[in-house]
Amino acid sequence: MKKTIKHLITGIVILVLSSGSIKASKQDTTDFIVNGIILKTNKKLDSKCKVELFYENKLVDESIIKLNKPFEYKLKRNVWYTLRVTKEGFLPLSISFNTELENNTSLKNNLFSFETALIDLEDAKLMNDDLIDFPVGHVAYNKETHKFEARDIYTDNYLSGLYKNSVSNADIVKEYVTRNKINDNAC
């Protein structure tokens, strides 16, 4: 059963937003560096997806990237950005970045890295439709640590809310196991 739950979590959403273990960048601290990896969760998939960067709801950059390969964006200080990842057969995934800082703020680290997986459209049918379009993560400056970090409480609430609908968690696991022909005895 533990493997089933692990497969479910991996198949639906893996979101590892971290910045604590990353060495400080020697880049100009007026900029904010985002490194990301979109994980390939199925070997049979085409290994490309589209990454778009938005500023004030306007597209400022667009790239086709390979899954499991890192990509990087340099963001300006005091701006809100949205990063959107799209791939046919998957829900669009977005992460918001708030780079607002007070003028005298000194950063210990202006680098933020993350890894995430996309949500298959079949898996999305089992989720709360009201939350699917919201960003999966929100990144902002933490005054206590002097770093840009994911707002874990936002992500935790988002992920737990995805499963609050008419289908129970047990039904979600059962449906996922059935659809993906996972053998419960292998757990």
N, C-alpha and C positions, 0 to 999 in steps of 0.2 A: 504494500500500500504506500510506503514511503516513496518508492520509485515512481509510482503512479502520480502522486502529488508533485514530485519533482518534475516529471514529464509535463504535467499540466502547467506548472508555473513557467517552465522553460518554453513550452509551446505557446503560451498566451502572452506573457510579458516578462522579460528579464530587464530589470532596470538597476544598473549599478552606477550610482552617481557618487563620485568620490573626488576629493581634492586633497585630503589630509596627507596622503602618502607620496604626493608629487613634489619634487624638488622645485624650489622657486625658479622662475624663469628669469633670464637676464635681459629680457625684452624691456622696452620702455613701459613703466608701470601705468602710463596713461591709457594703455591698451589692455584689453582683456583677451586672453587666448583660450579658445575652446578646441579641445581635441576629442574626437568621437569615433566610435566603432559601432557599426550596425552588424549585429551577429547573424550569421547564417545558421538557421535552426533546422534546415532540411537540405540534405545533400543534393536532392533532385532539383532544387530551385535554380533559376537563372541567378547568377551571382551579382546582379547590378540593381541599384535603386537610385532614385533621384533625391538629392538634398537641396533644399531651398532655404535661403536666409532672407527674412523679412525685417524691415524697419518701418514703423508706422504703417503697417499693412501694405507696404510696397516691396516688391521683390527687388533685392539688391544683388543677389548672387544665386546662381543655380549650377549644380554639378551633378554628373552621373558618376557614382562611385561604386566600387566593388564591395560586396559584403565581406566582413572580417578584415577589411583593410582600413587603417586609420585615415581620417581626414581632419583638416584644421581650418578654423576661421579666426580672424583677428577682428575683435569688436571694439568700437570706440567707447570711451568713458561717458557716463551720464546719458545712456540711451537704453531703450527697451527694444529687444530683438525677439524674434520667434524663429526657431529652426524647425523646418517641417521635412519629414522623410516620407516619401511615397514609393509604392511598388504595386504593380498590378496584382490583385488577389489578396491584398492586405489593407488594413485600415491605415489612413495617414496618421503619422505619429508626430506630435509637436512638443517642443520644450521651450519655455520662455526664459529669457535672460534679462535681468535688470542690472545694468552696469552703473547705476547711479551711486556716486560717492560724494562726500563733502570735500571741499577744496583742499583741506589740510590732511586728508586721509592718506596714511602710508600703508601700502599693501605688503604683507609678508609673501604673498604669492598671487600672481595674476593669471595663473594657469588653472583651467578646470577641465577634467577629463571624465568621460562617461562611456559606458557600453550599454546598448539596449537591443532588444529584438522587436520585430514587428508583430502585430496581432493578425493572424490569419482571419479572413472574412467568416469562415465557418465557426471559428472560436468566438468571434465577435457576436454571433447570434445569441450566445448564452450570456451576454453581458448587459449591463444597464445602459440602455440607449441614451439616457439623459446625460451620461458622463463621457461617452466615447469621444466626443468632439473637443473636450477640454485638453489642455496640455498635460502630458504625463508627468512632467516635472517643472519646477520653478527654481531657478538659480539666482542668487542675489548675494550681496556683500554681508558678511557676518561681522558685526562690530567687535564681538568678543574674541574671535579667532583671527581677525584681520585678513580673512580670505574670502574668496567667492565659494559658496557652498550650495548644495541642493537643500531646499527646504524639505527635510525629511517628513515633517508632519503633513505637508501638502501631499507629497507622493504617497505616504501611507494611507491617508484618507481617500485619495483618489483610487488607489488600488483596491482598498476594502469596499469602497462604494461601487466599483464595477460589478461586484457580485451580489449587490442588494437589489434583487428584482424577484419576479414571481418564481424563478427557478432556484432551488436550494443548492448549496455548495455540494452536497452529496450527489444531486442530479447532474451538476456540472461535471464532476469527476467521472461519474458513470458514463455520461454522454461522450466525454473526451476519450475515455478508455475504449469505449465501443467503436467510435469513429476511427481511432488510430490503431485499433486491434492490439492494444497493449495487454499482455498476459498478466493478470493479477498475481498468478503464482510465481512470477519472476521477481516479485518485489522482495 
